[in-house]
């Protein structure tokens, strides 16, 4: 959204993410953790076929969830800039964040918090289920 020649992240765009977030958080983290551990040998084999160490798949998943949880909580309007076709964050601190965190800034505070809460539950369920293995 433009305001006095400046470009700001438009809050009306946050609504387009709600169906995906609602669908994702409707899944029970405990059930997903059980499914993950049941499918783990297949997932690790597929990860290995991509040239990655298969035994690291679970750690990468936990690391990814950690990045989601580490996303800064920004409730203030976010200024953007457009130097080419794509919009970027005007604040270099935001632009230097990992891609997943930049995406989470763009989905809005309410969606972001729902996803972070769910991700924390999933991470805890994965780690608890792993302790049972």
N, CA, C and O of each residue as an XYZ file, in Angstrom:
532
protein
N       0.846     -1.156      0.000
C       0.000      0.000      0.000
C       0.902      1.233      0.000
O       1.853      1.309      0.778
N       0.609      2.186     -0.862
C       1.393      3.416     -0.920
C       0.753      4.476     -0.040
O      -0.467      4.632      0.002
N       1.622      5.202      0.664
C       1.173      6.267      1.541
C       2.231      7.354      1.486
O       3.351      7.155      1.956
N       1.888      8.500      0.917
C       2.835      9.616      0.770
C       4.103      9.186      0.044
O       5.204      9.586      0.422
N       3.950      8.373     -0.996
C       5.092      7.935     -1.785
C       5.877      6.785     -1.183
O       6.788      6.260     -1.822
N       5.542      6.387      0.031
C       6.217      5.254      0.668
C       5.358      4.007      0.489
O       4.135      4.088      0.382
N       6.021      2.854      0.459
C       5.315      1.590      0.273
C       5.313      0.841      1.600
O       6.352      0.669      2.237
N       4.116      0.398      2.005
C       3.953     -0.309      3.272
C       3.288     -1.652      3.009
O       2.506     -1.793      2.069
N       3.598     -2.617      3.828
C       2.953     -3.918      3.747
C       1.462     -3.720      4.006
O       1.074     -3.190      5.047
N       0.636     -4.142      3.067
C      -0.803     -3.908      3.138
C      -1.474     -4.968      4.009
O      -1.420     -6.159      3.702
N      -2.096     -4.531      5.081
C      -2.733     -5.452      6.028
C      -3.885     -6.236      5.413
O      -4.240     -7.304      5.912
N      -4.472     -5.723      4.341
C      -5.574     -6.466      3.715
C      -5.075     -7.770      3.090
O      -5.873     -8.679      2.861
N      -3.778     -7.880      2.811
C      -3.215     -9.118      2.264
C      -3.152    -10.235      3.297
O      -3.064    -11.406      2.929
N      -3.196     -9.897      4.572
C      -3.082    -10.916      5.617
C      -4.218    -11.944      5.516
O      -4.034    -13.120      5.831
N      -5.387    -11.482      5.072
C      -6.550    -12.370      4.985
C      -6.340    -13.519      4.007
O      -6.907    -14.595      4.193
N      -5.542    -13.311      2.976
C      -5.370    -14.377      1.983
C      -4.604    -15.569      2.545
O      -4.654    -16.661      1.978
N      -3.900    -15.371      3.648
C      -3.152    -16.469      4.270
C      -3.998    -17.252      5.276
O      -3.630    -18.360      5.665
N      -5.121    -16.685      5.695
C      -5.931    -17.313      6.750
C      -6.387    -18.734      6.417
O      -6.301    -19.601      7.287
N      -6.869    -19.018      5.198
C      -7.292    -20.401      4.931
C      -6.156    -21.416      5.099
O      -6.368    -22.491      5.659
N      -4.976    -21.089      4.628
C      -3.841    -22.014      4.753
C      -3.439    -22.185      6.213
O      -3.171    -23.300      6.659
N      -3.398    -21.089      6.955
C      -3.026    -21.158      8.374
C      -4.087    -21.938      9.149
O      -3.756    -22.778      9.986
N      -5.351    -21.660      8.870
C      -6.442    -22.363      9.548
C      -6.365    -23.863      9.282
O      -6.543    -24.671     10.193
N      -6.097    -24.231      8.027
C      -5.966    -25.652      7.689
C      -4.797    -26.282      8.442
O      -4.934    -27.354      9.031
N      -3.661    -25.615      8.419
C      -2.468    -26.175      9.056
C      -2.666    -26.356     10.555
O      -2.371    -27.421     11.097
N      -3.159    -25.332     11.220
C      -3.285    -25.424     12.681
C      -4.438    -26.331     13.109
O      -4.567    -26.653     14.290
N      -5.277    -26.745     12.154
C      -6.337    -27.703     12.493
C      -5.778    -29.112     12.663
O      -6.443    -29.979     13.229
N      -4.570    -29.344     12.181
C      -3.940    -30.661     12.332
C      -3.358    -30.789     13.732
O      -2.672    -29.886     14.212
N      -3.629    -31.892     14.370
C      -3.150    -32.120     15.728
C      -1.650    -32.420     15.717
O      -1.227    -33.402     15.107
N      -0.842    -31.594     16.380
C       0.605    -31.821     16.399
C       0.995    -33.214     16.893
O       1.947    -33.811     16.390
N       0.264    -33.724     17.870
C       0.595    -35.052     18.407
C       0.414    -36.133     17.350
O       1.221    -37.059     17.257
N      -0.651    -36.014     16.551
C      -0.885    -36.992     15.489
C       0.171    -36.867     14.397
O       0.639    -37.872     13.862
N       0.544    -35.635     14.067
C       1.594    -35.440     13.059
C       2.927    -35.994     13.539
O       3.689    -36.552     12.749
N       3.210    -35.843     14.814
C       4.458    -36.385     15.361
C       4.465    -37.903     15.254
O       5.481    -38.497     14.895
N       3.340    -38.530     15.563
C       3.245    -39.984     15.430
C       3.421    -40.408     13.975
O       4.130    -41.371     13.681
N       2.772    -39.685     13.074
C       2.891    -39.987     11.649
C       4.326    -39.806     11.173
O       4.842    -40.623     10.410
N       4.968    -38.734     11.626
C       6.361    -38.489     11.251
C       7.245    -39.660     11.675
O       8.041    -40.158     10.880
N       7.108    -40.088     12.900
C       7.967    -41.173     13.387
C       7.641    -42.508     12.711
O       8.526    -43.345     12.536
N       6.398    -42.705     12.338
C       6.018    -43.909     11.610
C       6.619    -43.902     10.203
O       7.073    -44.933      9.707
N       6.617    -42.714      9.559
C       7.151    -42.574      8.198
C       8.637    -42.236      8.161
O       9.222    -42.133      7.083
N       9.236    -42.069      9.301
C      10.615    -41.587      9.364
C      11.590    -42.365      8.477
O      12.397    -41.734      7.795
N      11.558    -43.695      8.450
C      12.498    -44.397      7.566
C      12.343    -43.998      6.091
O      13.336    -43.835      5.382
N      11.108    -43.845      5.640
C      10.878    -43.428      4.254
C      11.329    -41.988      4.023
O      11.936    -41.681      2.997
N      11.035    -41.115      4.968
C      11.439    -39.713      4.849
C      12.955    -39.579      4.841
O      13.508    -38.799      4.066
N      13.623    -40.332      5.694
C      15.086    -40.287      5.734
C      15.681    -40.840      4.448
O      16.679    -40.314      3.955
N      15.087    -41.891      3.898
C      15.580    -42.444      2.635
C      15.427    -41.423      1.510
O      16.339    -41.245      0.703
N      14.282    -40.756      1.457
C      14.063    -39.732      0.432
C      15.035    -38.573      0.615
O      15.558    -38.042     -0.365
N      15.277    -38.183      1.840
C      16.227    -37.107      2.141
C      17.627    -37.513      1.685
O      18.371    -36.697      1.141
N      17.979    -38.776      1.909
C      19.269    -39.286      1.462
C      19.394    -39.280     -0.047
O      20.475    -39.023     -0.576
N      18.298    -39.560     -0.755
C      18.318    -39.530     -2.216
C      18.543    -38.121     -2.750
O      18.953    -37.948     -3.897
N      18.281    -37.132     -1.937
C      18.558    -35.740     -2.318
C      20.012    -35.361     -2.057
O      20.420    -34.223     -2.288
N      20.789    -36.331     -1.571
C      22.202    -36.078     -1.310
C      22.483    -35.563      0.087
O      23.594    -35.122      0.379
N      21.492    -35.616      0.941
C      21.655    -35.137      2.310
C      21.850    -36.333      3.240
O      21.401    -37.436      2.930
N      22.519    -36.125      4.382
C      22.675    -37.230      5.328
C      21.315    -37.636      5.907
O      20.690    -36.840      6.607
N      20.849    -38.854      5.631
C      19.506    -39.262      6.059
C      19.268    -39.117      7.554
O      18.161    -38.786      7.979
N      20.293    -39.363      8.348
C      20.120    -39.310      9.801
C      19.913    -37.885     10.310
O      19.565    -37.685     11.474
N      20.124    -36.898      9.445
C      19.963    -35.500      9.846
C      18.566    -34.946      9.566
O      18.283    -33.799      9.913
N      17.689    -35.737      8.944
C      16.375    -35.228      8.552
C      15.578    -34.694      9.742
O      15.040    -33.588      9.682
N      15.502    -35.460     10.801
C      14.756    -35.023     11.985
C      15.327    -33.754     12.586
O      14.583    -32.867     13.005
N      16.662    -33.669     12.628
C      17.301    -32.457     13.152
C      16.977    -31.244     12.292
O      16.773    -30.146     12.810
N      16.929    -31.442     10.975
C      16.603    -30.324     10.081
C      15.171    -29.853     10.299
O      14.890    -28.656     10.247
N      14.275    -30.789     10.542
C      12.886    -30.427     10.820
C      12.794    -29.605     12.105
O      12.105    -28.585     12.144
N      13.475    -30.041     13.140
C      13.474    -29.311     14.415
C      14.116    -27.938     14.235
O      13.642    -26.955     14.804
N      15.191    -27.863     13.449
C      15.848    -26.579     13.170
C      14.897    -25.642     12.435
O      14.826    -24.454     12.751
N      14.169    -26.171     11.458
C      13.204    -25.356     10.718
C      12.104    -24.818     11.617
O      11.718    -23.654     11.509
N      11.605    -25.661     12.495
C      10.590    -25.199     13.451
C      11.176    -24.136     14.376
O      10.488    -23.189     14.759
N      12.444    -24.296     14.730
C      13.118    -23.294     15.556
C      13.213    -21.947     14.860
O      13.085    -20.903     15.500
N      13.441    -21.968     13.537
C      13.485    -20.704     12.795
C      12.120    -20.027     12.801
O      12.025    -18.806     12.927
N      11.076    -20.819     12.665
C       9.724    -20.248     12.733
C       9.508    -19.598     14.095
O       9.009    -18.476     14.184
N       9.884    -20.303     15.148
C       9.677    -19.792     16.507
C      10.520    -18.557     16.798
O      10.143    -17.735     17.633
N      11.655    -18.417     16.118
C      12.549    -17.277     16.343
C      12.165    -16.053     15.518
O      12.835    -15.023     15.594
N      11.108    -16.149     14.740
C      10.674    -15.006     13.934
C      10.286    -13.861     14.858
O       9.531    -14.055     15.811
N      10.806    -12.659     14.574
C      10.466    -11.523     15.442
C       8.965    -11.214     15.403
O       8.308    -11.374     14.374
N       8.449    -10.774     16.531
C       7.048    -10.365     16.624
C       6.968     -8.870     16.345
O       7.327     -8.045     17.185
N       6.495     -8.543     15.161
C       6.387     -7.150     14.734
C       4.910     -6.836     14.541
O       4.247     -7.436     13.695
N       4.405     -5.907     15.316
C       3.009     -5.506     15.178
C       2.870     -4.159     14.476
O       1.773     -3.788     14.059
N       3.964     -3.432     14.344
C       3.939     -2.119     13.705
C       3.889     -2.282     12.185
O       4.277     -3.326     11.660
N       3.416     -1.259     11.480
C       3.440     -1.319     10.016
C       4.868     -1.540      9.509
O       5.830     -1.028     10.083
N       4.987     -2.306      8.430
C       6.302     -2.655      7.887
C       6.485     -1.959      6.546
O       5.682     -2.113      5.626
N       7.555     -1.195      6.464
C       7.864     -0.447      5.248
C       8.589     -1.354      4.257
O       9.449     -2.152      4.629
N       8.216     -1.210      2.983
C       8.831     -1.972      1.906
C       9.524     -1.027      0.942
O       9.338      0.189      0.992
N      10.330     -1.610      0.060
C      10.925     -0.847     -1.035
C      10.870     -1.724     -2.272
O      10.774     -2.948     -2.185
N      10.934     -1.080     -3.417
C      10.878     -1.819     -4.675
C      11.977     -1.293     -5.580
O      11.852     -0.231     -6.190
N      13.062     -2.063     -5.652
C      14.192     -1.664     -6.491
C      14.138     -2.322     -7.859
O      14.811     -1.884     -8.792
N      13.338     -3.372     -7.978
C      13.142     -4.044     -9.263
C      11.704     -4.549     -9.294
O      10.787     -3.834     -8.890
N      11.506     -5.746     -9.758
C      10.157     -6.294     -9.853
C       9.602     -6.673     -8.482
O       8.404     -6.537     -8.233
N      10.462     -7.143     -7.606
C      10.039     -7.654     -6.306
C      10.118     -6.590     -5.216
O      10.964     -5.697     -5.252
N       9.222     -6.712     -4.256
C       9.272     -5.852     -3.076
C      10.231     -6.464     -2.061
O      10.308     -7.683     -1.911
N      10.954     -5.597     -1.374
C      11.851     -6.020     -0.303
C      11.517     -5.201      0.933
O      10.867     -4.159      0.855
N      11.975     -5.696      2.073
C      11.810     -4.918      3.296
C      12.762     -3.731      3.256
O      13.928     -3.877      2.890
N      12.271     -2.569      3.627
C      13.123     -1.380      3.653
C      14.134     -1.466      4.791
O      15.248     -0.957      4.668
N      13.760     -2.098      5.884
C      14.649     -2.256      7.035
C      15.632     -3.394      6.752
O      15.212     -4.540      6.587
N      16.939     -3.094      6.693
C      17.929     -4.145      6.409
C      17.887     -5.300      7.410
O      18.218     -6.433      7.060
N      17.485     -5.026      8.643
C      17.391     -6.101      9.641
C      16.320     -7.116      9.244
O      16.499     -8.317      9.447
N      15.220     -6.645      8.685
C      14.174     -7.558      8.224
C      14.606     -8.276      6.954
O      14.378     -9.477      6.802
N      15.226     -7.542      6.049
C      15.625     -8.131      4.766
C      16.697     -9.200      4.938
O      16.821    -10.090      4.096
N      17.469     -9.124      6.012
C      18.538    -10.108      6.230
C      18.051    -11.361      6.966
O      18.831    -12.287      7.186
N      16.789    -11.397      7.342
C      16.245    -12.575      8.024
C      16.203    -13.767      7.067
O      16.182    -13.584      5.850
N      16.190    -14.991      7.612
C      15.990    -16.169      6.756
C      14.657    -16.056      6.004
O      13.725    -15.398      6.468
N      14.584    -16.702      4.849
C      13.391    -16.596      4.003
C      12.102    -16.952      4.737
O      11.089    -16.275      4.563
N      12.126    -17.992      5.546
C      10.904    -18.395      6.247
C      10.447    -17.288      7.201
O       9.246    -17.068      7.361
N      11.378    -16.602      7.824
C      11.003    -15.527      8.742
C      10.478    -14.315      7.978
O       9.565    -13.636      8.449
N      11.043    -14.037      6.808
C      10.523    -12.936      5.990
C       9.093    -13.238      5.545
O       8.244    -12.346      5.525
N       8.831    -14.486      5.192
C       7.470    -14.865      4.821
C       6.523    -14.678      6.001
O       5.409    -14.180      5.835
N       6.965    -15.074      7.186
C       6.100    -14.952      8.362
C       5.824    -13.495      8.722
O       4.774    -13.194      9.290
N       6.741    -12.590      8.406
C       6.456    -11.168      8.620
C       5.358    -10.701      7.673
O       4.559     -9.829      8.016
N       5.326    -11.288      6.477
C       4.360    -10.864      5.459
C       2.950    -11.409      5.686
O       1.997    -10.898      5.098
N       2.798    -12.430      6.522
C       1.460    -13.016      6.699
C       0.648    -12.323      7.792
O      -0.534    -12.614      7.973
N       1.279    -11.418      8.510
C       0.563    -10.645      9.521
C       0.707    -11.201     10.922
O       0.946    -12.396     11.100
N       0.562    -10.333     11.925
C       0.795    -10.728     13.316
C      -0.102    -11.862     13.811
O       0.381    -12.770     14.489
N      -1.378    -11.830     13.491
C      -2.291    -12.854     14.002
C      -1.980    -14.216     13.377
O      -1.898    -15.218     14.087
N      -1.809    -14.255     12.062
C      -1.464    -15.513     11.393
C      -0.118    -16.033     11.881
O       0.059    -17.228     12.117
N       0.820    -15.109     12.026
C       2.164    -15.494     12.472
C       2.109    -16.120     13.865
O       2.747    -17.143     14.113
N       1.353    -15.512     14.769
C       1.283    -16.044     16.128
C       0.615    -17.413     16.155
O       1.045    -18.302     16.889
N      -0.434    -17.584     15.359
C      -1.082    -18.899     15.279
C      -0.088    -19.951     14.799
O      -0.014    -21.046     15.356
N       0.676    -19.611     13.763
C       1.643    -20.554     13.214
C       2.769    -20.833     14.202
O       3.227    -21.969     14.318
N       3.213    -19.809     14.911
C       4.274    -20.011     15.901
C       3.785    -20.893     17.056
O       4.505    -21.784     17.506
N       2.578    -20.645     17.526
C       2.034    -21.470     18.617
C       1.924    -22.931     18.179
O       2.291    -23.843     18.921
N       1.415    -23.140     16.966
C       1.267    -24.496     16.446
C       2.635    -25.151     16.243
O       2.813    -26.329     16.551
N       3.592    -24.391     15.730
C       4.939    -24.928     15.497
C       5.602    -25.339     16.803
O       6.310    -26.345     16.859
N       5.372    -24.564     17.845
C       5.930    -24.927     19.149
C       5.313    -26.231     19.655
O       6.010    -27.087     20.200
N       4.011    -26.372     19.472
C       3.345    -27.616     19.873
C       3.864    -28.800     19.067
O       4.077    -29.883     19.613
N       4.067    -28.595     17.772
C       4.589    -29.671     16.928
C       6.005    -30.041     17.338
O       6.341    -31.222     17.434
N       6.824    -29.045     17.578
C       8.205    -29.315     17.998
C       8.218    -30.114     19.299
O       8.949    -31.098     19.419
N       7.417    -29.695     20.263
C       7.349    -30.417     21.540
C       6.843    -31.843     21.347
O       7.353    -32.775     21.970
N       5.845    -32.013     20.488
C       5.304    -33.352     20.232
C       6.336    -34.236     19.539
O       6.457    -35.418     19.858
N       7.077    -33.667     18.596
C       8.119    -34.441     17.908
C       9.199    -34.880     18.886
O       9.645    -36.027     18.857
N       9.613    -33.969     19.744
C      10.668    -34.303     20.704
C      10.168    -35.296     21.751
O      10.920    -36.177     22.167
N       8.922    -35.170     22.181
C       8.358    -36.109     23.159
C       8.205    -37.494     22.543
O       8.512    -38.503     23.178
N       7.733    -37.534     21.314
C       7.549    -38.813     20.619
C       8.901    -39.475     20.364
O       9.028    -40.698     20.424
N       9.912    -38.644     20.078
C      11.263    -39.159     19.840
C      11.809    -39.811     21.106
O      12.526    -40.809     21.036
N      11.472    -39.250     22.251
C      11.947    -39.806     23.520
C      11.360    -41.194     23.762
O      11.932    -42.001     24.495
N      10.207    -41.464     23.136
C       9.578    -42.772     23.294
C      10.210    -43.833     22.399
O      10.062    -45.029     22.647
N      10.924    -43.389     21.345
C      11.553    -44.343     20.407
C      12.641    -45.147     21.066
O      13.265    -45.988     20.418
